[in-house]
Amino acid sequence: MRRQKRDRLGRAHSNGYQAGLAGKAKEKCPYQNINAKSEWLGGWREALTDRSTGLFK
């Protein structure tokens, strides 16, 4: 069961990262679950940091 939970949260983080790279607003987060939403936003913030440091354009 724990592995499934990690996979779900990892997927939320990855989706948030992709959304951040695409320039989507954080209000577009599709998750309602607080843990998944937190992971999505973490990925989103990470992508914004990577974009601002010039890793992606």
Secondary structure, 3 states (H helix, E strand, C coil): CHHHHHHHHHHHHHHHHHHHHCCCCHHHCCCCCHHHHHHHHHHHHHHHHHHHCCCCC
